[in-house]
Amino acid sequence: YLYALQASLDDRFAFEEKHLIVLSDYNRSLKQFNNIIDEKQWASIQFPLVGSNKNIKSKVKSFLFEIYNKIFFLLLFKKITKSNSTLFWGNYNHKYSKYLKKYKNQIFFLDDGFSTINILRKLEQQDSSIDENLKLSFYTTFNFHSTKIDIQKHQLESISKINYEPFLTNCIYFLGQPLVFNNVISEKNYINSIDNIFNFYSIKGMKCYYLTHRSTNRDYIPKNWNVLNLNFPVEFLHLIESNKTPNSFITFYSTGVFNLKHIHKLNHQQYEFWELPSDWINPEYRTDIEAVYYYLKSNDFLVKNLLEINTKND
């Protein structure tokens, strides 16, 4: 949504009308959307997936839901094409991107966080993955150059705020990720690493908060951690209680910290990425995660070595 909002306000496009379609039926995401979407910024807002698959038995549900999706997108693309409008799409890997083959107008793909780095890399390496019928552009925050794909860059300028000033100078937020839930690293390494990061800052007199990711549960989170469950993305700092806004944002590689740096113009003392050791990462994800850390280091983001403070690991 951040990137859609940025595009809607970008002077390069100067839209007369802006329509928002939210392709999500995940309750935690919908709750965040409801807290951050400003209806006055959009001519219309649609949630086409909400409630469309309730009370239908599984096999029937799958069949009817697929027909519904196909009809919805065909009608949407027909309407956009007829009005000569521009389509901005959430991300290239979205499960409904298959319907874009029916669309002939210009498409701008928005970032899908750090996944975008690997989407662009793989498109560059595999010509066959680019559908020649698509008028494809990427509208991206990433410093990416391509001879094969049109790149339209932005730095979230349209929604950036004044330089960030923390209310407290002895408080950090660690932005959690669903790495255990997705089997990226072990639960033991995840917890021990964050424990050691918290200890590293506690010694310096910092109070440490753990921000849960909306797509994971708290079953394995130690009870001694100070846990915050925000009902909005962390990028919307103005919604946080003023007495809890932190001095610094810490993460392994959460896109939230990447966005915060751009939106709130964080300096090197106000954010950190901590690099996961390669041999801790599930081989299925290792290349993609290493590409993220390579990008961060190559573009002057602050990345710290986790092994320098880890004393308890597998």
Contacts in CASP RR format, 6 or more apart in sequence:
PFRMAT RR
TARGET T0000
AUTHOR 0000-0000-0000
METHOD contacts of the structure
MODEL  1
YLYALQASLDDRFAFEEKHLIVLSDYNRSLKQFNNIIDEKQWASIQFPLV
GSNKNIKSKVKSFLFEIYNKIFFLLLFKKITKSNSTLFWGNYNHKYSKYL
KKYKNQIFFLDDGFSTINILRKLEQQDSSIDENLKLSFYTTFNFHSTKID
IQKHQLESISKINYEPFLTNCIYFLGQPLVFNNVISEKNYINSIDNIFNF
YSIKGMKCYYLTHRSTNRDYIPKNWNVLNLNFPVEFLHLIESNKTPNSFI
TFYSTGVFNLKHIHKLNHQQYEFWELPSDWINPEYRTDIEAVYYYLKSND
FLVKNLLEINTKND
1 22 0 8 1.000
1 33 0 8 1.000
1 36 0 8 1.000
1 37 0 8 1.000
1 233 0 8 1.000
2 156 0 8 1.000
2 159 0 8 1.000
2 233 0 8 1.000
2 235 0 8 1.000
2 259 0 8 1.000
2 263 0 8 1.000
3 90 0 8 1.000
3 110 0 8 1.000
3 111 0 8 1.000
3 139 0 8 1.000
3 141 0 8 1.000
3 156 0 8 1.000
4 20 0 8 1.000
4 88 0 8 1.000
4 90 0 8 1.000
4 110 0 8 1.000
5 41 0 8 1.000
5 158 0 8 1.000
5 159 0 8 1.000
6 154 0 8 1.000
6 156 0 8 1.000
6 157 0 8 1.000
6 158 0 8 1.000
6 159 0 8 1.000
7 13 0 8 1.000
7 88 0 8 1.000
7 108 0 8 1.000
7 110 0 8 1.000
7 139 0 8 1.000
7 154 0 8 1.000
8 15 0 8 1.000
8 18 0 8 1.000
8 41 0 8 1.000
8 42 0 8 1.000
9 158 0 8 1.000
9 159 0 8 1.000
10 154 0 8 1.000
10 158 0 8 1.000
11 158 0 8 1.000
12 152 0 8 1.000
13 86 0 8 1.000
15 86 0 8 1.000
17 43 0 8 1.000
18 41 0 8 1.000
18 42 0 8 1.000
18 43 0 8 1.000
19 42 0 8 1.000
19 43 0 8 1.000
19 44 0 8 1.000
19 45 0 8 1.000
19 46 0 8 1.000
20 37 0 8 1.000
20 42 0 8 1.000
20 44 0 8 1.000
20 45 0 8 1.000
20 46 0 8 1.000
21 45 0 8 1.000
21 46 0 8 1.000
21 48 0 8 1.000
21 76 0 8 1.000
22 30 0 8 1.000
22 33 0 8 1.000
22 45 0 8 1.000
22 46 0 8 1.000
22 47 0 8 1.000
22 49 0 8 1.000
23 48 0 8 1.000
23 49 0 8 1.000
23 90 0 8 1.000
23 94 0 8 1.000
23 96 0 8 1.000
24 30 0 8 1.000
24 33 0 8 1.000
24 47 0 8 1.000
24 49 0 8 1.000
25 49 0 8 1.000
25 50 0 8 1.000
25 51 0 8 1.000
25 52 0 8 1.000
25 53 0 8 1.000
26 215 0 8 1.000
28 214 0 8 1.000
28 215 0 8 1.000
29 214 0 8 1.000
30 47 0 8 1.000
30 50 0 8 1.000
31 231 0 8 1.000
32 214 0 8 1.000
32 231 0 8 1.000
32 232 0 8 1.000
32 233 0 8 1.000
35 231 0 8 1.000
35 232 0 8 1.000
35 236 0 8 1.000
35 239 0 8 1.000
36 232 0 8 1.000
36 233 0 8 1.000
36 236 0 8 1.000
36 239 0 8 1.000
37 45 0 8 1.000
39 45 0 8 1.000
48 72 0 8 1.000
52 65 0 8 1.000
52 68 0 8 1.000
53 61 0 8 1.000
53 65 0 8 1.000
56 64 0 8 1.000
56 65 0 8 1.000
69 96 0 8 1.000
69 99 0 8 1.000
70 99 0 8 1.000
73 96 0 8 1.000
73 99 0 8 1.000
73 102 0 8 1.000
74 99 0 8 1.000
74 102 0 8 1.000
77 87 0 8 1.000
77 99 0 8 1.000
77 102 0 8 1.000
77 103 0 8 1.000
80 86 0 8 1.000
80 87 0 8 1.000
80 103 0 8 1.000
80 105 0 8 1.000
81 103 0 8 1.000
81 104 0 8 1.000
81 105 0 8 1.000
84 105 0 8 1.000
85 105 0 8 1.000
86 105 0 8 1.000
86 106 0 8 1.000
86 108 0 8 1.000
87 103 0 8 1.000
87 105 0 8 1.000
87 106 0 8 1.000
87 107 0 8 1.000
87 108 0 8 1.000
88 107 0 8 1.000
88 108 0 8 1.000
88 109 0 8 1.000
88 110 0 8 1.000
88 139 0 8 1.000
89 97 0 8 1.000
89 100 0 8 1.000
89 107 0 8 1.000
89 108 0 8 1.000
89 109 0 8 1.000
89 110 0 8 1.000
90 109 0 8 1.000
90 110 0 8 1.000
90 112 0 8 1.000
91 97 0 8 1.000
91 109 0 8 1.000
91 110 0 8 1.000
91 111 0 8 1.000
91 112 0 8 1.000
91 113 0 8 1.000
91 115 0 8 1.000
91 116 0 8 1.000
91 119 0 8 1.000
92 109 0 8 1.000
92 112 0 8 1.000
92 119 0 8 1.000
92 123 0 8 1.000
93 112 0 8 1.000
93 115 0 8 1.000
93 119 0 8 1.000
94 112 0 8 1.000
100 107 0 8 1.000
100 131 0 8 1.000
100 134 0 8 1.000
101 131 0 8 1.000
101 133 0 8 1.000
101 134 0 8 1.000
103 134 0 8 1.000
104 133 0 8 1.000
104 135 0 8 1.000
105 135 0 8 1.000
106 135 0 8 1.000
106 137 0 8 1.000
107 134 0 8 1.000
107 135 0 8 1.000
107 136 0 8 1.000
107 137 0 8 1.000
108 137 0 8 1.000
108 138 0 8 1.000
108 139 0 8 1.000
108 152 0 8 1.000
109 119 0 8 1.000
109 136 0 8 1.000
109 137 0 8 1.000
109 138 0 8 1.000
109 139 0 8 1.000
110 139 0 8 1.000
110 140 0 8 1.000
111 138 0 8 1.000
111 139 0 8 1.000
111 140 0 8 1.000
111 141 0 8 1.000
111 142 0 8 1.000
112 119 0 8 1.000
113 255 0 8 1.000
113 258 0 8 1.000
114 253 0 8 1.000
114 255 0 8 1.000
114 258 0 8 1.000
114 292 0 8 1.000
114 295 0 8 1.000
115 288 0 8 1.000
116 138 0 8 1.000
116 140 0 8 1.000
116 142 0 8 1.000
117 142 0 8 1.000
117 144 0 8 1.000
117 288 0 8 1.000
117 291 0 8 1.000
117 292 0 8 1.000
117 295 0 8 1.000
118 288 0 8 1.000
118 291 0 8 1.000
118 292 0 8 1.000
120 138 0 8 1.000
120 140 0 8 1.000
120 142 0 8 1.000
120 144 0 8 1.000
120 146 0 8 1.000
120 149 0 8 1.000
121 291 0 8 1.000
122 129 0 8 1.000
123 129 0 8 1.000
123 130 0 8 1.000
123 148 0 8 1.000
123 149 0 8 1.000
124 146 0 8 1.000
124 148 0 8 1.000
124 149 0 8 1.000
127 148 0 8 1.000
130 136 0 8 1.000
130 148 0 8 1.000
130 149 0 8 1.000
136 149 0 8 1.000
136 150 0 8 1.000
137 149 0 8 1.000
137 150 0 8 1.000
137 151 0 8 1.000
137 152 0 8 1.000
138 144 0 8 1.000
138 149 0 8 1.000
138 150 0 8 1.000
138 151 0 8 1.000
138 152 0 8 1.000
139 152 0 8 1.000
139 154 0 8 1.000
140 151 0 8 1.000
140 152 0 8 1.000
140 153 0 8 1.000
140 154 0 8 1.000
141 153 0 8 1.000
141 154 0 8 1.000
141 155 0 8 1.000
141 156 0 8 1.000
141 258 0 8 1.000
141 259 0 8 1.000
141 262 0 8 1.000
142 153 0 8 1.000
142 295 0 8 1.000
143 153 0 8 1.000
143 299 0 8 1.000
144 151 0 8 1.000
144 153 0 8 1.000
145 151 0 8 1.000
155 262 0 8 1.000
156 259 0 8 1.000
156 262 0 8 1.000
156 263 0 8 1.000
159 263 0 8 1.000
160 262 0 8 1.000
160 263 0 8 1.000
160 264 0 8 1.000
160 265 0 8 1.000
161 237 0 8 1.000
161 238 0 8 1.000
161 263 0 8 1.000
161 264 0 8 1.000
161 265 0 8 1.000
162 265 0 8 1.000
163 264 0 8 1.000
163 265 0 8 1.000
164 237 0 8 1.000
164 260 0 8 1.000
164 264 0 8 1.000
164 265 0 8 1.000
164 266 0 8 1.000
164 270 0 8 1.000
166 245 0 8 1.000
166 246 0 8 1.000
166 247 0 8 1.000
166 248 0 8 1.000
166 270 0 8 1.000
167 242 0 8 1.000
167 243 0 8 1.000
167 244 0 8 1.000
167 245 0 8 1.000
168 207 0 8 1.000
168 243 0 8 1.000
168 244 0 8 1.000
168 245 0 8 1.000
168 246 0 8 1.000
168 247 0 8 1.000
169 247 0 8 1.000
170 205 0 8 1.000
170 206 0 8 1.000
170 207 0 8 1.000
170 247 0 8 1.000
171 206 0 8 1.000
171 207 0 8 1.000
171 208 0 8 1.000
171 209 0 8 1.000
171 244 0 8 1.000
171 245 0 8 1.000
171 246 0 8 1.000
171 247 0 8 1.000
172 201 0 8 1.000
172 206 0 8 1.000
172 207 0 8 1.000
172 208 0 8 1.000
172 209 0 8 1.000
172 246 0 8 1.000
172 247 0 8 1.000
172 248 0 8 1.000
172 249 0 8 1.000
172 250 0 8 1.000
173 209 0 8 1.000
173 210 0 8 1.000
173 211 0 8 1.000
173 228 0 8 1.000
173 234 0 8 1.000
173 246 0 8 1.000
173 248 0 8 1.000
173 249 0 8 1.000
173 250 0 8 1.000
174 194 0 8 1.000
174 197 0 8 1.000
174 198 0 8 1.000
174 208 0 8 1.000
174 209 0 8 1.000
174 210 0 8 1.000
174 211 0 8 1.000
174 250 0 8 1.000
174 251 0 8 1.000
175 211 0 8 1.000
175 213 0 8 1.000
175 234 0 8 1.000
175 249 0 8 1.000
175 250 0 8 1.000
175 251 0 8 1.000
175 254 0 8 1.000
175 256 0 8 1.000
175 257 0 8 1.000
176 210 0 8 1.000
176 211 0 8 1.000
176 212 0 8 1.000
176 213 0 8 1.000
176 216 0 8 1.000
176 251 0 8 1.000
176 252 0 8 1.000
176 254 0 8 1.000
177 213 0 8 1.000
177 216 0 8 1.000
177 251 0 8 1.000
177 252 0 8 1.000
177 253 0 8 1.000
177 254 0 8 1.000
178 213 0 8 1.000
178 215 0 8 1.000
178 216 0 8 1.000
179 185 0 8 1.000
179 190 0 8 1.000
179 252 0 8 1.000
180 186 0 8 1.000
180 187 0 8 1.000
180 190 0 8 1.000
180 216 0 8 1.000
180 220 0 8 1.000
181 215 0 8 1.000
181 216 0 8 1.000
181 217 0 8 1.000
182 285 0 8 1.000
183 282 0 8 1.000
184 281 0 8 1.000
184 282 0 8 1.000
184 285 0 8 1.000
184 289 0 8 1.000
185 276 0 8 1.000
185 280 0 8 1.000
185 281 0 8 1.000
185 282 0 8 1.000
186 280 0 8 1.000
186 314 0 8 1.000
187 220 0 8 1.000
188 313 0 8 1.000
188 314 0 8 1.000
189 280 0 8 1.000
189 313 0 8 1.000
189 314 0 8 1.000
190 220 0 8 1.000
191 220 0 8 1.000
191 221 0 8 1.000
191 222 0 8 1.000
192 310 0 8 1.000
192 312 0 8 1.000
192 313 0 8 1.000
193 252 0 8 1.000
193 274 0 8 1.000
193 276 0 8 1.000
193 306 0 8 1.000
193 310 0 8 1.000
193 313 0 8 1.000
194 210 0 8 1.000
194 225 0 8 1.000
195 222 0 8 1.000
195 312 0 8 1.000
196 309 0 8 1.000
196 310 0 8 1.000
196 311 0 8 1.000
196 312 0 8 1.000
197 208 0 8 1.000
197 250 0 8 1.000
197 274 0 8 1.000
197 306 0 8 1.000
197 309 0 8 1.000
198 208 0 8 1.000
198 225 0 8 1.000
199 309 0 8 1.000
200 309 0 8 1.000
201 208 0 8 1.000
201 250 0 8 1.000
202 208 0 8 1.000
206 247 0 8 1.000
207 226 0 8 1.000
208 225 0 8 1.000
208 226 0 8 1.000
209 226 0 8 1.000
209 227 0 8 1.000
209 228 0 8 1.000
209 244 0 8 1.000
209 246 0 8 1.000
210 221 0 8 1.000
210 225 0 8 1.000
210 226 0 8 1.000
210 227 0 8 1.000
210 228 0 8 1.000
211 227 0 8 1.000
211 228 0 8 1.000
211 229 0 8 1.000
211 230 0 8 1.000
211 234 0 8 1.000
212 218 0 8 1.000
212 221 0 8 1.000
212 227 0 8 1.000
212 228 0 8 1.000
212 229 0 8 1.000
213 254 0 8 1.000
218 227 0 8 1.000
221 227 0 8 1.000
228 244 0 8 1.000
230 239 0 8 1.000
230 240 0 8 1.000
232 239 0 8 1.000
233 256 0 8 1.000
234 240 0 8 1.000
234 249 0 8 1.000
234 256 0 8 1.000
234 260 0 8 1.000
235 256 0 8 1.000
235 259 0 8 1.000
235 260 0 8 1.000
235 263 0 8 1.000
237 245 0 8 1.000
237 260 0 8 1.000
237 264 0 8 1.000
247 269 0 8 1.000
247 270 0 8 1.000
248 269 0 8 1.000
248 270 0 8 1.000
248 271 0 8 1.000
248 272 0 8 1.000
249 256 0 8 1.000
249 257 0 8 1.000
249 260 0 8 1.000
249 266 0 8 1.000
249 270 0 8 1.000
249 271 0 8 1.000
249 272 0 8 1.000
250 257 0 8 1.000
250 271 0 8 1.000
250 272 0 8 1.000
250 274 0 8 1.000
251 257 0 8 1.000
251 272 0 8 1.000
251 273 0 8 1.000
251 274 0 8 1.000
252 273 0 8 1.000
252 274 0 8 1.000
252 275 0 8 1.000
252 276 0 8 1.000
253 273 0 8 1.000
253 276 0 8 1.000
253 289 0 8 1.000
253 292 0 8 1.000
253 293 0 8 1.000
253 296 0 8 1.000
257 271 0 8 1.000
257 272 0 8 1.000
257 273 0 8 1.000
258 301 0 8 1.000
260 266 0 8 1.000
260 271 0 8 1.000
261 271 0 8 1.000
261 301 0 8 1.000
268 302 0 8 1.000
271 302 0 8 1.000
272 302 0 8 1.000
272 303 0 8 1.000
272 304 0 8 1.000
273 293 0 8 1.000
273 296 0 8 1.000
273 301 0 8 1.000
273 302 0 8 1.000
273 303 0 8 1.000
273 304 0 8 1.000
274 303 0 8 1.000
274 304 0 8 1.000
274 305 0 8 1.000
274 306 0 8 1.000
275 293 0 8 1.000
275 303 0 8 1.000
275 304 0 8 1.000
275 305 0 8 1.000
275 306 0 8 1.000
276 289 0 8 1.000
276 306 0 8 1.000
277 306 0 8 1.000
277 307 0 8 1.000
277 313 0 8 1.000
278 286 0 8 1.000
278 290 0 8 1.000
280 313 0 8 1.000
280 314 0 8 1.000
281 289 0 8 1.000
281 290 0 8 1.000
293 303 0 8 1.000
296 303 0 8 1.000
297 303 0 8 1.000
END
